[in-house]
Amino acid sequence: MVRLALFASGSGSNAENIARYFRQRDDVEVTLIISNKADAYVHHRARELGIPSFTFSREAFDKGDEILELLRRYRIDFIILAGFLLRVSQPLLDAYPHRIVNIHPALLPLHGGKGMYGDRVHRAVVEAGDRESGITIHYVNEQYDEGDIIFQARCAVVPGDTPEDVARKVHELEYAHFPVVIDALVKKSKQENQPFDN
């Protein structure tokens, strides 16, 4: 069994979509959800799905030891960032090399970096006059949105599109592709016999 931990800071719609995708599987499961906000709606989604969820402070994320202890207790193999806004600290990066995956709501390297998330990204796409946007799924490293790219999917941005229009198109791509790409990464790791020993 490959166990996933989802990190989310807000509503958690992507987290729920991923959890439901793996719901009936006996080889992969979403084992827990972690947030940096106690009032994030993702906790409600977790309760509805019967998945344990936990909240940690920014300081705890920076230090990493409490979170690592929890991840090891639940024998987590991969960390998936699904709308998680804090930078991942070095202790977590060291413990999960090439096993922390993020999704960004634009075509990196465009419109990435600190502070670029959610509606800010879609507004930047419209203001720049871009003719397309999309999603980028990538590994996480020490810098915001600079890890190796795993997958991109594109959507058209047409004259007259608002940031809300772009957001709707990008969300459709997120829901369609993120769980499938995670699934492929898990299968690839198993085929390569990477040990899951965290």
N, C-alpha and C positions, 0 to 999 in steps of 0.2 A: 504494500500500500504506500503510495506517495501522498504526503500530507502537505497541504498548502495553508499558509497564513496570509490573510488579506489585510493590508494596511489601508485605512480610509479616514479622511478627515471630515466628510460632510454627509450628504444624502445617502450615498452608498448604492446607487442604482447599478453601477458596474459590478460592485461586490455581489449584489444579489443575483445579477445575471450570471456571473461566474459560478456562484454556489449552485444555482439551479441547473446549470449546464452539467455539472459533475454529480448531481444529486443521486442518480441511479447507478453510478459507477461503483465497481468493487475494487478498482485499482488506483483510483485517485479520489481524494476528498478534500473539501475545504474544512479544515479542522478547527480553526479559530479566526476571529477578526479582532484587530487591534486598531485603536484610534488614539489621537492626541486630544480629542474633545469629548468630554463626558456627555454633552448634550447633542452630539451628532446623531442624525436620524439613522445612520448605519446600525446603531445599537438596537433600534426598534426592528429593523430588518433582520438582524441576527437572531433576536428573540423569536420572531415569526418563523425563522428557518430552523430553530433549535440548535444554533451554533454559539458556543461560548464567545463572549466579547469582553474586551478589557480596555481600560483607558490608562494611559501613561502621560506624565508631564513632559514638556519639552526637555527639561533637564534629564529626565530618565532616558529619553531617546538619545540625547547627546552622550550620556555615559554608557548606555547600552547593556550594562550587566544584568539589570532586572529583566529586561526584555529578552535577552539571550537565555536567561534561566527559564523563563516561561516557554520560549520556543523549543528549548531542549526537553522540557518536561512533556510537551506535546509532540515531540519528535518531528518537528517541522523540517521539510526538505527544501521547499521553495517559499520565498516571500514575494507576494504580488502586490504592487502599489496600485490601488484602484481609487484615484482621487485623493492621494495622500500628499500633503503640502509641505511637510518638513523635509529637510535634507537628511539623507540616511547617514548615520554616523559611522566612523571608521571601524569600531568594534563589530558592527553588524556586517559591514562590507568584508571584513577579514574572515568572519565566520561563515559567510555564504557567498563565496566567490562565484560569479556567473550564475548565481541562483536567486538574484533579486531583479525583478522585471517591472518596468513602469510603462504606462501608456501616456502619450502626450497628444493633445488635441490639435495638432498641426503637423506640417511636414518638416520635421527637423532637417537641417539646422535652422530653418526659419522659425521665428517667433518662439524661441525657447529661452531658458535662463531663469534666474531668480525673479520671482514675482509674476511670471508668465504662466497663468493657469486660467481655466474656465473661460468666463466671458471676456476677460482681458485679451486672451489669445484671439478669439473670434472677432473682437473689435479691431485688433491690430491687422488681421487679415483683410477686413473690409477697408480700413483706412489706407492700407498699402496698395489697394487696387489689385490684389492677387486674383488670378483667374481660376485658381484651384486651392483647395485645402485638403485636409484629411487627418489621418492618425499615424503616429509613429510609435511602435512598440520597441523598446530598447532595454538593454541591460543597464543597471545603475552603477555609476562610479562616484568618485569624490565630488564631481561637479554637476550642477543641475543640467539635466537633459543632454549630457555629452557622452553617455555610454554608447557602446557599439549598437548599431541599429540591427534589429532582428527582422522587422517587417514594416511596410508602409502600405496604406490604401488611400486612394484619392477620391475626391468629389469635386464637381465643378462649382465655381463661384461665379454667378452671372450678374450682370449689371442690375442694380436694384435690390440685390440680396442685402438683408440686414444682418447684424451679428447674430440675431436670434435664428434667422434662416440658416446661417452657416452652422450654428450650434446643433440644430435639428439634424442636418445632414451628417455632421461629424458623429453625433450620438448614435445614429443608425450604423455607421461603420464600426464604432466601438462595440456595440452589442453583437454585431455579426461576426467580428473577427477576433476580439480579445480572447474569449474562451478557447477558440479553435487553435490559436497560436500557442497559448499556454499548454494545451493538450499535446501539440506537436513537440514542444520543448521537453515535456515530461517523457514522451515516448523516445525522443532522441537520447536523452540522458540514460534511460533504461537500456537502450540498445548499445550504448557505449559503456555500459556497466559502471557508471559512475557511482561510487559508494555513497549512500545516504546515511551518514553516521553522526549527524549533528544531535 
